[in-house]
Amino acid sequence: METPLTRNILPGREPPTRRAYERSGGYTALRQALRMTPQEVQKRVKDSGLRGRGGAGFITGLKWTFVPMGDDAPRPKYLVANADEMEPGSFKDRLLLEGDPHQLLEGMIIAAYAIQADMAFIFLRWAYRRAARHLEQAIAEACEGGYLGSDILGSGYGLDLHLHVSAGRYMCGEETALLNALEGRRANPRSKPPFPPVSGLFGKPTTVNNVETLCNVPHIVANGPDWFKGLGRGSDGGTKLYGVSGKVKRPGLWELPMGTPARELLEEHAGGMRDGVRFRGLLPGGASTDFLVAEHLDVPMDFDSVQKAGSRLGTGTMIVLDDQTCPVGMLRNLEHFFAQESCGWCTPCWSGLAWVERMLADLEEGRARPEDLEQLEAHTRLLGPGHTFCALAPGAMEPLQSGLKYFRGDFEEHLRAGGCPWK
Amino acid sequence: MLSAAEQRDIEEVLPQLPERRAACIDALQVVQRHRGWVSDEGLADAAAFLGISVEEMEGVATFYNGIFRKPVGRHVIRVCDSVSCWIMGCDRLKEALQARLGVAAGASTADGRFTLLPNVCLGHCDHGPALMVDDDLFGDVEPQALDGILDGYR
């Protein structure tokens, strides 16, 4: 089984220096890309079917084709690596940032070349201190090696790259909020259209890609679309960094073929549930994805299959709910997060999420009324897609709507018992 | 007025940015690094240096959980309270920290040694419950391990 993304990463070891990265074949894909036209690079990545690993699953190569090209295109153009991993339960980009920073840089330089960007940013979350040190070092090494600057490897193509360390806010992971943050503005999301490829950072064409997405790019350029497609188990190509957290025997992170079933992740890789607890459900890809339950354990964890099962692959880092943990309490924790992290820009989100959190607290503390369950259900629609400025509140409603469906009995038990029966 | 050292630190990032105001967060981080927190005066100094209004700067500063608009202790403890750590018992850990430090979450100890803050997901979910002390990350933290961890921060 091939593991291109993590082949250089050894737990507990320092990441490869530029020279070590070059010795393992690093930066040859960049040399190859610079001999192709930007459109050829775009096509190669598009043909591979690579889908965005940040959660949305949009086809990366297709996203790149939305950027205006040629002499008439507005300048400067920008590429941004979204390294603001703040989705609760997600810890996959951390591994790539800490473990092999040159792989990200090579992917970024190739992506930037493909859209003919003049400048690139890494938008890094504050808490990733180790990643920040490794990236700073790698950027300096890449400049020395001629991989960044005004004339990369004598190709005539130039790119500057800047590391931005954020000050910490979930909202910044939304791509238009991220662009406002980079401009030094309050990071509220922007209305779309216009979309960032047309009018992004400082009003110029901009592409924002996730860290894991960009790390795939050098391997696709070097090995081709068919190789990439062959890595997946189903129609969705490549490998995926899958994580498991919660009360399992061996929580962790693994690079596996895209489409690995949930059961295999849970039982083989995470070692099954801890002694004394049983599986009840899981959020497949972070806090803003719908619950899946036992009947879904054989669903392949790829974008389309998880969607068919009623959830989203999201970041691919699953959070496991066990039978000794209260589902209502878990939802209260999730909705507290979303209510706190709402940017306050649109009313349904800041007001609605606060009410949702309060109703869940009432259930937990014995103040709830029977009609509150209908109210909660109504909110999953009122804060759903189309009613808010961005995807934060609709994302917050995903675990709630599925939680109400699969754990209805637990909600009713809270009403009957006058509080949380787990306490 | 920003000190010469603060100005130098902010000017270091300016050439990489298309607009001066884009250094907004960098400037707040610089002020915080030099002064420990961002007072009204520090905020106004940074805003003036970048040529943006105090109100806009405040809008940015209060947006982030990493910018302190109140004084903090010599060491800041951030205990993760997001979902994976919650399942693994972060409430117990937070209670143990509050009892040990004698302060509620959000407050500083009387001797100015520690500030205890709840924090959103630290991205260490396979090792919950997790916490950070200053720039250092700790995972699988049991309440009885707290003494050993905190003793390292005087």
Interface residues (C-beta under 8 A of the other chain):
Chain A: P76 E85 M86 E87 P88 G89 S90 F91 R94 M119 R125 W126 A127 Y128 R129 R130 D160 H162 H164 V165 S166 A167 G168 R169 Y170 M171 A181 L182 E183 G184 R185 R186 A187 F202 G243 V244 S245 G246 K247 P251 G252 L253 L283 A287 T317 I319 V320 L321 D322 T325 G329 M330 N333 L334 F337 Q340 E341 C343
Chain B: V13 Q16 L17 P18 E19 R21 A22 A23 C24 I25 D26 L28 Q29 L50 I52 E56 G59 V60 F63 Y64 N65 G66 I67 R78 D81 S82 V83 S84 W86 I87 M88 N119 V120 C121 L122 G123 H124 C125 D126 H127 G128 M132 D135 D136 L137
